[in-house]
Amino acid sequence: MIRVQVEFWLWLGKELGADFQSPSEMRSSTEIEVKEGITVQELFDHLAARYSVIGQKVYNRENRKFYPNLSVILSSKDERIQPHNGENSLLQDGDKIKVLPIYVGG
């Protein structure tokens, strides 16, 4: 088993419950233990099954994709893996995943 940190920069704190720490209304995080060889996509499929709000706002289990208004950033050994490559990346012990909303400004 390995441990990874998952952090949401979305307004999900109250909906995720006690499994997640919410140092602010916009940020929620947890450290989770998963089996070795799991990908980011497989982890979020598991999380969406366990937490309905993740399935509704972060990861669509039917399409096996993240919702398009989000950026998913994986850091492995303090090295950032580009968001478009991250979904199929195998997780390693100590990896950190951040889910951020994409803002458009002008």
N, C-alpha and C positions, 0 to 999 in steps of 0.2 A: 504494500500500500504506500501511496505517496500523499503529501499534503500540498494543497494549492490554495491561494487566496483569491477570492472573487469579490470585486468591488463594483457597486452600481452607483453612478452619478446621475441618479434619476430620483423622482419622488416616490419611492417604493417602501421606504423605511417602515412605516406603520403596517403596511400590508404584508410584509415578509415575516413579521413576528420575531420571537425571541431568539431564533437561530442566527439572526443577523444583528450586528452592532450598528447603531445609527448615531454617529457623533454629530450629525447635523440632519436637517430635514431632507437635504438633497443627496446625502451620501450614506450608503449602507454597505457593510462588508462582513465577510465570514471567511473562516479557514475551514476547508473541507477535506476529508480523507477520501481518496478514490483509488481504484485499482490501477496498477501500472499498465501502460499501453493505451490509455484512454485519450481520445482527441478532445479538443475544445468543443467541437460540435456534439460529441457524445455526452460530455459533461453537461452542456446546456439542455440537451434532450432530457437528461435525468432531472435537472433542476426544474425545468418547465413541467415535468410530470409531478414533481413534489410540491411546487409552489405555483398555484394557478395564475397569480399575477405575472410571473415570469413568462408563462405561456401566452398570456394576453398582451404583454407589452414589450417583451424582449426577444423571445425565441419561438418561432412558429413550428411546432412539432410536425404538423401536417406536411409542410413544405421543406422541413429540415433546414431552415434558414433563419438568420436574424432578421428582425424587422428593418426596413431600409433607412429609417431615421436614426440609426445607431452606428457608432463606431466601436469595434471590439479590438482592444489592444492587449496583446500578450507580451509579457516581459519574462524572459527566461535567463536566469543568472545575470540579471540587470541589463540584458541586451534586449532591445525592443524588436519584436517581430512584426512586420508590416501587417496592418489590418486585413488586407486582401489575401494574405497567406495564412492567417492565423487559425481559421476554422478547422483545417485538417491537421494542424500541428499536434504532435504527441506531447502530452503534458509530462513535465519532469518535476521531481520533488522541489518545492520552493517556488514554483512558477506563480506569477501574479497576472490576473486578468482584470482589466478595467472595461466597463461598459459605459460609454459616454453618449449623450445625445449630440446629434450633429445640428449645429446652429448655422443659419444662413443670415448674413447681415448685409447691410448696404448703406 
